[in-house]
Amino acid sequence: MGKVALAAKITHVPSMYLSELDGPLKDCRKAAIDGHKEISRRCRELGVDTIVVFDTHWLVNSGYHINCKAKAQGIYTSNELPHFINNMQFEIAGNPELGEILAKECKLQGVETLAHVDTTLNPEYGTLVPMRYMNEDQHFKAISVSALCTVHYLNDSARLGWAMREAVEKHYDGTVAFFASGSLSHRFAQNGTAPEYLDKIWSPFLEKIDHEVVEMWKNAEWSTFCEMLPEYAAKGHGEGFMHDTAMLMGLLGWSDYDQPVEIITPYFPSSGTGQINAIFPVSPQSGDAVPEPQASSGKFTFGDSRL
């Protein structure tokens, strides 16, 4: 029925918001903002009606959760970085129908997931920042999925991604894009040193491994990347423990995925962390090549990958 038209790994650095404002950081993240606008343009061309964001700023301690309320509206200040994102207005139309379809299919495939329609909960800035630049005119509906998962296995997040794809393709009458909203390495600059790390990675080790990962993505080395993801998440201080990336890779078919990424905004440092905007072309499902989304499947079993 439905179609997953576009998938991407995207940045949501709060300095994008500061980049809008008059002052010393004016236009410092213009390339990242332009990347969001280009991804939005691609989604519009493809007829996307809803964007689903795997949000590494939505912390959960039990289960997986979907915020699919009909409308989110308000003024947001980040509790983590209130001097970066302060009094940012937002208004986003949700998609309760799709949210409930996603949750139902995830549960059917053994991944406990709850859809929240009647809720006062608003999205976190892993969703709000991208939607600010991609969806200012509210062209798209948007759904947020919890991806800062504290007691979860990465293989379950991969299974969730695959189940969500099947939910769209089997049960939804529409066209959807999925975004993993989070960084590559995510070691923030030590307190007191942030200004000198505005455009610098925290360590040469993290910068080197991030660049190696981007090359793997460009060369479609998915078997290698998927095998190393749990260790990369741990040693690279993965944002949200890189559950957003596991969800994205599960959606695409895990190590059976076969496409090179398209870099929209080249890798850049931000406050010590590594960032990128990259489109992951969606390959069609193809018979036996599609990984089975069971916990016992070798495609999705990382051992004890809980972080």
Buried (B, 14 or more C-beta within 10 A) or exposed (E): EBBBBBBBBBBBBBBBBBBBEEEEBEEBBEBBBBBBEBBBEBBEEBEBBBBBBBBBBBEBEEEBBBBBBEEBEEEBEBEEBEEBBBEBEBEBBBBBBBBBBBBBBBBEBEBEBBBBBEEEEBBBBBBBBBBBBBBEEEBBBBBBBBBBBEEBBBBBBBBBBBBBBBBBBEBBEBBBBBBBBBBBBBBBBEEEEBEEBBEBBBEEEBBEBBBBBBEBBEEBBBEEBBEBBBEBBEBBBBBBBBBBBBBBBBBBBBBBBEBBBBBBBEBBBBBBBBBBBBBBBBBEBEEEEBBEBEEEBEBBEBEEBBB
